[in-house]
Amino acid sequence: MSTTQSERLRELLEPLVISQGLDLEEIAVDSVGRKRVLRVVVDSDTGADLDRIADVSRVLSARLDESDAMGEGEYTLEVGTPGAERLLREHRHYVRATGRLVKFQLAEGDELVARILGVDDEGLDLEVPGVKGRKATTRRLGFQDVVKARVQVEFNRKDQKEEGA
């Protein structure tokens, strides 16, 4: 059974990422002209600030230098986080997105934009914003009903402290 370069890299790097208190979300090797770029995406329940990204980048770089996982040619290592409009794929992604507005593509073909209120093993409790002055409603959505989910950026959301005041 052959393994891909990404799988080998994951086996090599994931324990190091975990030792830094982070989750390894994604690994991609891309060719950009004559150069190769190794992109490593990390995250945690509390997020990953620049200091944590720099720390894990140093650890990964040192390990990659010791191994032949990237072969002989030059490459650039880029370590980052999933970003503001991340795709939600794993259960932990939904948990981390609690309180955030998410655009769902549903199995029945519809789209739904709603705020995640809670997550359990079977699905999501959502708040669907009201339209044209109507109040928001709640809805239960099972994971099996979700084809794709992406966090939405909100520029004018009221701070929860302001709403409660």
Phi, psi and chi 1 to 4 in degrees:
 res  aa     phi    psi   chi1   chi2   chi3   chi4
   1 MET       -  123.6  175.7  169.1   92.0      -
   2 SER   -91.6  149.3   97.3      -      -      -
   3 THR  -115.2  147.7   58.6      -      -      -
   4 THR   -79.1  165.1   66.1      -      -      -
   5 GLN   -60.8  -39.6 -177.2  179.5   26.9      -
   6 SER   -62.0  -40.3  -68.6      -      -      -
   7 GLU   -64.9  -43.0  -69.8  168.7  -20.8      -
   8 ARG   -62.9  -42.3  -71.6 -169.6  -54.1  -89.7
   9 LEU   -64.0  -41.0  -73.7  166.7      -      -
  10 ARG   -61.3  -45.5  179.7  172.6  -75.5  -81.0
  11 GLU   -60.1  -36.8  -71.5  174.5   10.4      -
  12 LEU   -75.0  -43.1  177.3   70.8      -      -
  13 LEU   -94.5  -28.5  -58.1  178.8      -      -
  14 GLU   -57.8  -44.5 -169.0  162.8   33.3      -
  15 PRO   -60.2  -33.8  -22.2   31.8      -      -
  16 LEU   -69.3  -41.1  -62.5  170.8      -      -
  17 VAL   -63.9  -44.9  171.6      -      -      -
  18 ILE   -61.7  -38.5  -69.3  169.8      -      -
  19 SER   -64.2  -19.2   75.2      -      -      -
  20 GLN   -93.6    5.7  -61.8  -66.8  -53.4      -
  21 GLY    79.1   24.6      -      -      -      -
  22 LEU  -124.6  165.3  -61.8  167.3      -      -
  23 ASP  -104.5  138.0  -65.7  -42.8      -      -
  24 LEU   -84.7  110.6  179.1   58.6      -      -
  25 GLU   -89.9  -37.5  -62.8  -66.7  -10.3      -
  26 GLU  -159.4  146.1 -169.8  175.9  -40.4      -
  27 ILE  -132.5  134.2  -69.6  179.6      -      -
  28 ALA  -144.0  136.7      -      -      -      -
  29 VAL  -112.5  119.7  179.6      -      -      -
  30 ASP  -123.0  149.9  -61.7  -48.6      -      -
  31 SER   -98.9  128.8  -65.4      -      -      -
  32 VAL  -123.6   98.1 -179.8      -      -      -
  33 GLY    65.3 -126.1      -      -      -      -
  34 ARG   -90.3   -8.9  -67.8 -176.7  176.1  173.9
  35 LYS   -95.8  155.2  -68.1 -171.7  174.4 -172.7
  36 ARG  -110.4  145.8  -69.1  176.7  -57.1  148.8
  37 VAL  -124.3  125.1  177.9      -      -      -
  38 LEU   -99.6  111.8  170.5   58.0      -      -
  39 ARG  -102.7  126.2  -70.1 -174.0  175.9   87.7
  40 VAL  -121.5  122.8  178.3      -      -      -
  41 VAL  -107.9  126.1  178.2      -      -      -
  42 VAL  -126.1  159.1  -62.2      -      -      -
  43 ASP  -161.7  172.5 -159.3    7.3      -      -
  44 SER  -155.2  172.1   78.2      -      -      -
  45 ASP   -61.4  -27.6  -70.3  -17.0      -      -
  46 THR  -102.5    6.2   58.4      -      -      -
  47 GLY    86.2  179.6      -      -      -      -
  48 ALA  -138.0  109.5      -      -      -      -
  49 ASP   -81.9  177.4   62.4   18.3      -      -
  50 LEU   -61.3  -35.7  -70.4  175.7      -      -
  51 ASP   -64.4  -43.0  -69.7  -26.0      -      -
  52 ARG   -66.4  -38.9  -71.5  179.6   82.9 -176.0
  53 ILE   -62.9  -44.3  -63.5  -67.2      -      -
  54 ALA   -63.2  -42.7      -      -      -      -
  55 ASP   -60.9  -49.0  -69.2  -16.7      -      -
  56 VAL   -67.7  -33.6   77.0      -      -      -
  57 SER   -62.6  -42.7 -178.2      -      -      -
  58 ARG   -63.5  -43.5  -79.2 -170.5  -73.2  -84.6
  59 VAL   -64.0  -45.2  169.6      -      -      -
  60 LEU   -65.7  -42.3  -62.9 -177.9      -      -
  61 SER   -60.4  -44.5 -179.6      -      -      -
  62 ALA   -61.9  -43.2      -      -      -      -
  63 ARG   -66.5  -40.9 -177.6   64.0 -178.3  110.5
  64 LEU   -64.6  -36.9  -72.7  163.8      -      -
  65 ASP   -64.8  -31.9  -71.5  -13.5      -      -
  66 GLU   -77.1  -21.9  -64.9  168.7   -0.7      -
  67 SER  -108.0  174.8   77.7      -      -      -
  68 ASP  -109.1   23.2   65.8  -14.0      -      -
  69 ALA   -61.1  -29.2      -      -      -      -
  70 MET  -100.5    5.0  -72.7  -61.0  -67.4      -
  71 GLY    75.2 -164.5      -      -      -      -
  72 GLU   -84.3  -30.8  -64.6  -64.3  -42.5      -
  73 GLY   -70.8  164.4      -      -      -      -
  74 GLU   -71.1  151.7  -73.5 -174.1   30.9      -
  75 TYR  -153.7  162.5   67.9   93.4      -      -
  76 THR  -114.8  133.7  -59.2      -      -      -
  77 LEU   -97.0  124.5  171.9   63.3      -      -
  78 GLU  -120.5  121.7  -66.7 -179.4    0.7      -
  79 VAL  -116.0  130.0  179.7      -      -      -
  80 GLY  -154.1 -173.5      -      -      -      -
  81 THR  -106.9  169.4   59.5      -      -      -
  82 PRO   -63.9  -23.3  -19.2   28.9      -      -
  83 GLY    95.0  172.0      -      -      -      -
  84 ALA   -67.6  -40.7      -      -      -      -
  85 GLU  -103.3   53.1  -70.6 -170.5  -10.7      -
  86 ARG   -70.5  149.6   73.0  171.4  -56.6  162.3
  87 LEU   -78.0  142.2  -84.5  173.5      -      -
  88 LEU  -101.5  116.8  -54.7  178.1      -      -
  89 ARG  -119.8  -40.6  -65.9 -174.1 -177.7  106.4
  90 GLU  -102.1  158.5  -54.4  -76.6  -25.1      -
  91 HIS   -53.3  -43.2 -174.0  -88.8      -      -
  92 ARG   -63.4  -28.5   68.5  176.8  178.1  -97.7
  93 HIS   -65.2  -42.4  -61.5  163.6      -      -
  94 TYR   -65.2  -41.6  -70.9   95.3      -      -
  95 VAL   -60.4  -45.0  171.5      -      -      -
  96 ARG   -66.0  -23.5  -69.3  174.1 -175.3  163.0
  97 ALA   -91.7    5.7      -      -      -      -
  98 THR   -56.9  131.6  -61.5      -      -      -
  99 GLY    92.3  -11.0      -      -      -      -
 100 ARG   -96.3  154.9  -57.1  -75.4  -51.4  -88.9
 101 LEU   -83.4  131.9 -162.7   63.0      -      -
 102 VAL  -132.3  140.7  175.1      -      -      -
 103 LYS   -99.2  119.7 -176.6  176.3 -174.3  177.4
 104 PHE  -105.2  136.0  -63.6   93.5      -      -
 105 GLN  -101.4  119.9 -176.7  179.4    5.3      -
 106 LEU   -95.5  154.5  -55.9  178.4      -      -
 107 ALA   -59.0  -31.7      -      -      -      -
 108 GLU   -75.6   -3.4   61.4 -165.0   31.3      -
 109 GLY   102.9  -13.2      -      -      -      -
 110 ASP   -82.2  165.5  -66.3  -22.8      -      -
 111 GLU  -114.4  149.9  -74.7 -172.4  -10.8      -
 112 LEU  -141.7  132.4  172.5   67.7      -      -
 113 VAL  -112.1  122.6  176.7      -      -      -
 114 ALA  -154.7  161.2      -      -      -      -
 115 ARG   -95.4  133.0 -171.2  169.4  -48.1  -77.1
 116 ILE   -77.4  120.7  -62.6  176.9      -      -
 117 LEU   -95.9  -34.1  -61.1  175.4      -      -
 118 GLY  -162.3  158.1      -      -      -      -
 119 VAL  -136.8  135.2 -178.8      -      -      -
 120 ASP  -133.8 -169.7   59.7   31.7      -      -
 121 ASP   -67.4  -25.0  -69.6  -19.6      -      -
 122 GLU   -94.6  -27.1  -74.6   80.6   40.0      -
 123 GLY   175.1 -151.8      -      -      -      -
 124 LEU  -128.1  143.8  -50.8  156.3      -      -
 125 ASP  -102.0  126.5  -68.2  -43.7      -      -
 126 LEU  -122.2  154.8  -54.7  173.7      -      -
 127 GLU  -113.1  117.4  178.4 -174.9   69.1      -
 128 VAL   -94.7  119.3 -179.4      -      -      -
 129 PRO   -59.0  145.0  -18.8   28.4      -      -
 130 GLY   -73.8  153.9      -      -      -      -
 131 VAL  -113.6  138.7 -178.8      -      -      -
 132 LYS    52.5   53.2  -63.0 -176.4 -179.1  177.2
 133 GLY    84.6   -5.1      -      -      -      -
 134 ARG   -78.6  154.4  -67.3 -175.0 -179.7  165.0
 135 LYS   -73.7  153.8  -71.6 -171.3  175.1 -169.6
 136 ALA   -65.7  152.5      -      -      -      -
 137 THR  -121.9  161.9   58.2      -      -      -
 138 THR  -104.3  154.6   57.8      -      -      -
 139 ARG  -150.8  144.8  178.0  173.7  175.1  180.0
 140 ARG  -101.6  134.8  177.3   77.2 -179.9  164.4
 141 LEU  -133.8  122.8 -171.1   61.9      -      -
 142 GLY   -79.6  148.8      -      -      -      -
 143 PHE   -58.5  -32.5  -72.9  119.1      -      -
 144 GLN   -66.0  -17.8   73.1  -82.3    3.5      -
 145 ASP   -88.6   -5.3  -61.4  -37.4      -      -
 146 VAL  -102.5  121.8  177.5      -      -      -
 147 VAL   -89.5  -41.2  173.4      -      -      -
 148 LYS  -152.8  144.6 -173.8  175.9  177.2 -177.8
 149 ALA  -142.4  133.8      -      -      -      -
 150 ARG  -137.4  131.0 -177.1 -179.4  -63.3  -84.8
 151 VAL   -64.2  140.2  172.1      -      -      -
 152 GLN  -103.5  143.5  -58.3  -64.1  -71.4      -
 153 VAL   -82.3  133.0  174.2      -      -      -
 154 GLU  -116.5  120.3  -64.7  179.8   83.1      -
 155 PHE   -92.6  -26.9  -66.8  106.2      -      -
 156 ASN  -122.6   30.0   57.1   -3.4      -      -
 157 ARG   -73.3  134.7 -179.9  177.0  178.1 -160.2
 158 LYS   -70.5  140.3  -69.2 -177.8 -178.7  177.5
 159 ASP   -64.3  139.6 -172.0   -9.4      -      -
 160 GLN   -60.2  -30.4  -70.5  176.5  -17.8      -
 161 LYS   -65.1  -39.3  -68.8  176.8 -172.9  174.2
 162 GLU   -65.4  -39.6  -70.5  175.9   26.7      -
 163 GLU   -65.2  -35.5  -69.4  175.2   -2.3      -
 164 GLY   -81.4  -13.9      -      -      -      -
 165 ALA   -78.8      -      -      -      -      -
